[in-house]
Amino acid sequence: MTAYKAPLDDLRFALFDVLGAEPILTSLQGGEAHSRDLLDAVLEEAGRLSEQLLAPTNAPADAEGCRYDKASQTVTTPKGFKEAFKQFAEGGWTGLTNPETYGGQALPGVLGTATTEIFQSGNLAWSLYPLLSEGATHAMELHGEEWQRERFMKPIIEGRWTGTMCLTEPQAGSDLGLLKTRAEPGPLESGGHNSYKITGTKIFISAGEHDLTENIVHLVLARLPDAPEGSRGISMFIVPKFKVNEDGSLGARNSVTAGAIEHKMGIHACSTCVMNFDGAEGYLIGQPHKGLAAMFTMMNAARLSVGVQGLALAERALQNSLNYARARLQSRALSGPKFPNKPADNLLVQPDVRRMLLTQRAFVEGSRALVLYTALQTDIEHRAADAAARQKAGELVAFLIPIAKGMTTELAQECTKEALQIYGGHGYIAENGMEQFVRDARIITLYEGTTGIQAADLLGRKILQLQGVGAKHFLQEISTFCQQHSADAALRSLIGPLAVATKEWSDLTVSLAQRVQANPEELGAAATDYLYYSGYVTLAYLWARSVAAAEAGTQSAAFKQAKRDTAAFYFARILPRTLMHKAAIESGVTALPDIA
């Protein structure tokens, strides 16, 4: 069984010291009351809820899993899940960042990201049930009609219902242009709303069927009869599990059912469903054939949340592997006994164990700064009074999303692997809990777009198609930071390497764009290495900012020294990985011969 303690001190440090969130948030429209005191209180309560309610269910729920009843086509979630969701909803967490107009609390998105980390560390599989609702409500807020928001969005925000994203089909994964689900015009409602009959099969639908709430609202991609071929012919529809009357009451069961739940490597306590739509009643959301725009509203939010999942799993793995290394007595230090009064020294005397722990710490705390930085930019994008500030923030978010999702989830693989390694054979045994983190972490590099898809999005769309506008903002920000701290003795060992890496990143981007123009295959050959390169430099910048914030802050001497030590480790041991990725990029597509 593993333990969990919400890392409130580091969350506060990242939010308020590194990112300076308080003055930014209180300057935004509707943010006058979003003081540090308020945000602190929310973080404290989230930590209590996760530690006391969610974390204890993690291992038992993984062992129990979800149960699918074929006769009724229903899913029963593990013991304790329903009560946990009830308390979660009663606490107002289901509407934390949603508009007050529809029953939400309108708190900042960056606070939602911070609390999501805490809940996901407590129990990742459980957190997936309310997580998809966030994207669904956001899509309805931006693309739906007012009656749709009132009828379908409000109950989700209240926590009475949940939402899903129904995109993938057996033959159509990342290439949604291949999807076959149909939407035929149905009867006109008495309220004057057009309905449609949705028919098709969707797979890999997280929380597609469960017993936590009285209704589930599916947002489904489908084709209208006159739809053009490919992705240009996709529309999005609201399809509830139970039909909803005009007064908001529930009607008859809709013809949408779970045909099965998947038997998976990890996240056993989350019901991942095959969903069958057999002429199910639904309603068009947004414009016909413009479903991808609504989908990407959900997808971008989901991708950042999946990045947070990587952080959450890595945080819990770090906490437990550190505790184990402190307690486990085995062998002696190479330079002689450090605990001569004990039969052996603890694992912390071993340099390689410290390497594994520092790697985890560098990635966890760097990833935390990255996802919170990205989330803070979304708040600026949505709430800043100045149009130019909103545009710049939106361009930064677009650029950073594939890094925040792709890099953070890949680093979680390394963190959970290193944590397991510290445990040795004991980590492989289920009762110690570490192997669950390794299993659960495998999915996060896959859903909402694999690492290769994030890489192609970063290089192909955000750099080439959009001419790297977000990257230019970010590189300029790093360069300005380096100039401002060029004479800072405490940062001298970091600023030089960071400035060099930033200049190299810019030059590499320009030369790669030129090569892709000459041969489009170079994009696919370089994209993943470019994602890693970009991610390592991004974390280097955030670590330099963290040291600068620690030097200027009021934290304890031990806290400040830990930041200095971890940053020094990152720059000495991790940042040089960029050299390998640069060499791989420069080797080009010729290093990838055809395979028969």
Secondary structure, DSSP 8 states (H G I E B T S, - for coil): -------HHHHHIIIIIIS-HHHHHHHSTT-TT--HHHHHHHHHHHHHHIIIIIGGGHHHHHHH--EEETTTTEEE--TTHHHHHHHHHHTTGGGTTS-GGGT-----HHHHHHHHHHHHHH-HHHHHHHHHHHHHHHHHHHHS-HHHIIIIIHHHHHTSEEEEEE--BTTBSS-GGG---EEEEEEE-TTS-EEEEEEEEEEEEETSS-SSSSEEEEEEEEB-TT--SGGGG-EEEEEESEEE-TTS-EEEE-SEEEEEE---SS-TTS-EEEEEEEEEEEEEESSTT-HHHHHHHHHHHHHHHHHHHHHHHHHHHHHHHHHHHHH-B-S--TTS-S-TTSSS-BGGGSHHHHHHHHHHHHHHHHHHHHHHHHHHHHHHHHH-SSHHHHHHHHHHHHHHHHHHHHHHHHHHHHHHHHHHHHHTHHHHSGGGSHHHHHHHHHHHTTTTS-HHHHHHIIIIIIIIITTTHHHHHHHHHHHHHHHHTTT-GGGHHHHHHHHHHHHHHHHHHHHHHHHHHH-THHHHHHHHHHHHHHHHHHHHHHHHHHHHHHHHS---HHHHHHHHHHHHHIIIIITTHHHHHHHHHHH-GGGS----
